[in-house]
Amino acid sequence: MQVHWNCVIAGVRFLHIASSVFLSVCAAAHAELAGAAVIISG
């Protein structure tokens, strides 16, 4: 059972880190797209 909980904790940490990275990448891409849109429209 202890091994099971270690796996669960590791999985939760991995998902948390992965989601944080994913959001960071999406935010960066969104900022670049917004900047490009301003340049194009301006």
HELIX and SHEET records of a PDB file:
HELIX    1   1 GLN A    2  SER A   41  1                                  40    
END                                                                             
